[in-house]
Amino acid sequence: MIDLLFLLALPRMDFPNLPLVRASAGISLLAIVAAFVLLRMERLHTAGLIITALMYIAFTASGFAEGSVQMPNTAGFLVFIVIGGIIFGPRSTLMLTGISLLTTFGMLRAEQTGLISFDPALLTPLSAWSTFANYFALTGVALFVYRRGLDIALQQLHDSQEALEARNRELDDIRNSLEKSVHQRTNELEKQSGLLQ
């Protein structure tokens, strides 16, 4: 997200295909805003589709644009797998892993055959760090949100279980009281029946 804002805001960046990169950054930013709006409307599945598709397109495009699987952006596929898996479940995690493996293998083959070329000047310590920092932040936030939701669901389940146990104790008390009353009444009726005979 921070990278997108830098790409849109800074007028003189030395980056290959800058107009194309800025256009894709703008489209990505709009898609993120649309996903956020969908999340606010509680359309989690649709927002998740937009987010994961956008991540896949961005990581694949940057891999081919930068010309290498050696660039840090390739590690973004891990974020794609984690976030997609959280949103869509375990089967999707396996599917997204397969897609990522095939895509990165395709990038490797394209680099080996000369279809794309690696420019080492693009890989500076700052660019590598900022890329990894974004991935750490995305993964951390995704896992935090997932774990927080899981903790809330577990707490609600625990509260429901405690309420059910309390209600069961009340019902047991009522049943025991009724049994005691029935037993007492039966004893009284037996005594009265004995007196009548």
Disulfide bonds with the S-S distance in Angstrom:
none
